[in-house]
Amino acid sequence: MNSTKILFVCLGNICRSPAAEAIMTKKILDSDMEWDISVDSSGVMGYHTGEPADMRMKQHANLRGYEITSIARKFNPGKDFKEFDYIITMDDENYRDITSMDTEGNYTNKIHKMMKFCKTNKTDEVPDPYYEGREGFEKVLNILEDACNGLLEKIIDDNK
């Protein structure tokens, strides 16, 4: 298997994309594939650059055995489009923002919506839990676990 690089993208890189990074990292480790797949996350906007993930998301993820350790960074089109094989956005707005940065249309095959990989959750996007309570964070984690399972299956199938 060739090394596959995944980048998860949300708005500020403090809730959804760091959670997706932590979930996928654990699934990769549990599958003994850490040499084959690497994961990172970023935000469309640089509001929180240099900050750790939202404490509420970290707490909810920890209860499920995921450790969120990433530090927020802004998506870098000049570097990230070239470096990553999969650029996974959390909602329609993130998708539009990232695709609009691909001005030449050279990377459209790399950009995907997270929901594309869900097997059981039937919703259009991963909602931003920032202004939600406990239920919002739990809902996001449920969706991300489902989508990460589907994405990992696709990567394994594509590399057989």
Backbone torsions as a table, in degrees:
resi	resn	phi	psi	omega
1	MET	NA	132.1	173.0
2	ASN	-72.2	150.8	177.5
3	SER	-65.0	129.4	-179.4
4	THR	-110.7	133.4	-179.2
5	LYS	-116.1	126.8	-176.9
6	ILE	-115.5	135.6	173.9
7	LEU	-123.6	122.0	176.0
8	PHE	-95.4	137.3	-175.5
9	VAL	-130.1	130.2	169.4
10	CYS	-130.3	-163.7	-174.6
11	LEU	-70.5	-58.9	-174.1
12	GLY	-111.5	-4.4	178.5
13	ASN	65.9	38.5	175.7
14	ILE	-126.7	-10.6	179.7
15	CYS	-124.7	-76.4	-170.6
16	ARG	-70.1	-51.7	-175.9
17	SER	-68.5	-37.9	175.1
18	PRO	-66.6	-33.1	176.5
19	ALA	-66.1	-43.6	177.7
20	ALA	-61.6	-40.9	177.9
21	GLU	-60.1	-45.6	-178.9
22	ALA	-66.9	-42.4	179.7
23	ILE	-63.5	-48.6	-178.7
24	MET	-64.9	-39.0	178.4
25	THR	-58.9	-44.5	179.3
26	LYS	-65.8	-41.2	179.2
27	LYS	-64.3	-37.9	177.3
28	ILE	-65.3	-45.5	178.7
29	LEU	-63.4	-43.4	179.4
30	ASP	-63.4	-25.3	179.4
31	SER	-95.1	5.8	-177.1
32	ASP	53.8	43.4	-178.0
33	MET	-118.7	17.2	-175.5
34	GLU	-62.5	-18.9	177.5
35	TRP	-84.2	-16.1	-174.5
36	ASP	-102.6	-23.4	-175.0
37	ILE	-136.3	133.0	174.1
38	SER	-123.7	155.2	-171.3
39	VAL	-135.1	144.7	175.2
40	ASP	-147.1	174.4	176.1
41	SER	-145.0	158.6	178.4
42	SER	-156.0	172.9	177.4
43	GLY	-118.9	152.5	175.7
44	VAL	-66.2	-39.4	-179.4
45	MET	-106.7	156.4	-178.3
46	GLY	-98.9	22.9	-177.4
47	TYR	-51.4	-40.2	-170.5
48	HIS	-114.2	17.0	-177.7
49	THR	-50.1	130.3	179.0
50	GLY	87.9	-5.4	-179.0
51	GLU	-95.8	152.7	173.1
52	PRO	-73.5	170.1	178.7
53	ALA	-63.9	160.0	177.2
54	ASP	-54.9	130.5	-176.1
55	MET	-59.5	-36.3	-179.6
56	ARG	-65.2	-42.0	178.3
57	MET	-64.9	-41.9	179.1
58	LYS	-60.0	-42.6	-179.1
59	GLN	-65.3	-46.6	-179.8
60	HIS	-65.0	-40.4	178.2
61	ALA	-64.8	-41.9	179.1
62	ASN	-57.9	-38.8	179.6
63	LEU	-62.1	-21.3	178.9
64	ARG	-101.3	3.9	177.5
65	GLY	90.3	15.6	178.4
66	TYR	-107.0	135.6	178.3
67	GLU	-110.3	114.7	179.0
68	ILE	-91.2	113.7	-177.1
69	THR	-118.8	-4.7	-173.6
70	SER	-68.7	156.8	175.1
71	ILE	-113.0	133.8	-174.8
72	ALA	-60.4	139.4	173.8
73	ARG	-144.5	159.0	179.2
74	LYS	-90.4	143.4	176.1
75	PHE	-57.5	134.0	-179.3
76	ASN	-116.0	98.4	-175.3
77	PRO	-58.0	-38.6	-178.5
78	GLY	-63.3	-29.7	-177.9
79	LYS	-103.7	-48.9	-170.1
80	ASP	-67.9	-36.9	178.1
81	PHE	-60.6	-38.6	-178.7
82	LYS	-76.8	-39.2	-171.6
83	GLU	-75.8	-36.2	-170.9
84	PHE	-100.7	144.1	177.8
85	ASP	-85.1	-33.4	178.5
86	TYR	-127.4	127.2	173.5
87	ILE	-117.8	108.1	-169.1
88	ILE	-108.3	117.1	-178.3
89	THR	-98.0	151.8	-174.1
90	MET	-88.1	-27.9	-179.7
91	ASP	-146.6	175.7	-176.4
92	ASP	-61.8	-39.1	179.9
93	GLU	-65.2	-43.7	176.8
94	ASN	-60.6	-41.1	179.5
95	TYR	-61.0	-48.1	178.8
96	ARG	-61.5	-43.3	-179.3
97	ASP	-61.4	-45.7	-178.0
98	ILE	-69.8	-43.9	179.6
99	THR	-64.5	-31.8	178.6
100	SER	-69.5	-22.8	176.8
101	MET	-77.1	-17.5	177.1
102	ASP	-88.0	69.4	-170.4
103	THR	-61.7	-29.4	179.8
104	GLU	-91.1	-9.5	-178.2
105	GLY	72.9	23.9	-177.5
106	ASN	-79.8	-16.2	-171.2
107	TYR	-123.2	14.2	-176.4
108	THR	-58.3	-30.0	179.8
109	ASN	-70.6	-14.3	-180.0
110	LYS	-92.7	-20.7	-172.2
111	ILE	-92.9	125.3	-177.0
112	HIS	-137.5	155.5	171.3
113	LYS	-88.1	137.7	-178.8
114	MET	-54.6	-38.5	-175.7
115	MET	-64.0	-20.9	178.5
116	LYS	-57.5	-26.1	-174.1
117	PHE	-98.7	-2.6	179.7
118	CYS	-69.6	142.1	177.2
119	LYS	-101.7	-36.6	-174.5
120	THR	-117.1	-33.8	-179.5
121	ASN	-76.4	124.7	-179.4
122	LYS	-112.2	85.2	176.1
123	THR	-142.8	161.2	-174.9
124	ASP	-79.8	-26.6	-177.7
125	GLU	-156.4	167.3	175.5
126	VAL	-85.0	111.9	-175.6
127	PRO	-69.7	149.5	178.1
128	ASP	-78.5	118.8	-176.7
129	PRO	-86.2	1.2	-170.1
130	TYR	-52.3	-42.5	-178.5
131	TYR	-100.8	12.6	179.8
132	GLU	-100.4	168.8	176.5
133	GLY	-89.2	-159.6	-179.0
134	ARG	-52.5	-42.3	-177.7
135	GLU	-60.8	-36.0	179.5
136	GLY	-64.1	-42.3	179.6
137	PHE	-69.4	-40.2	178.8
138	GLU	-65.5	-41.0	178.0
139	LYS	-60.6	-45.2	179.9
140	VAL	-61.4	-44.1	179.8
141	LEU	-63.2	-40.0	176.9
142	ASN	-59.7	-46.4	-179.9
143	ILE	-63.6	-45.7	-177.4
144	LEU	-65.1	-38.4	176.9
145	GLU	-60.9	-45.3	179.4
146	ASP	-61.7	-49.7	-177.7
147	ALA	-66.1	-38.5	178.6
148	CYS	-64.9	-37.6	175.3
149	ASN	-60.2	-46.8	-179.7
150	GLY	-65.1	-40.2	178.9
151	LEU	-65.7	-43.5	178.7
152	LEU	-62.0	-42.2	176.5
153	GLU	-58.8	-44.2	-179.4
154	LYS	-63.1	-44.0	-179.3
155	ILE	-63.5	-43.0	178.7
156	ILE	-63.4	-46.4	179.5
157	ASP	-62.0	-41.5	-179.5
158	ASP	-67.0	-21.9	-175.9
159	ASN	-106.8	12.5	178.6
160	LYS	-74.4	NA	NA
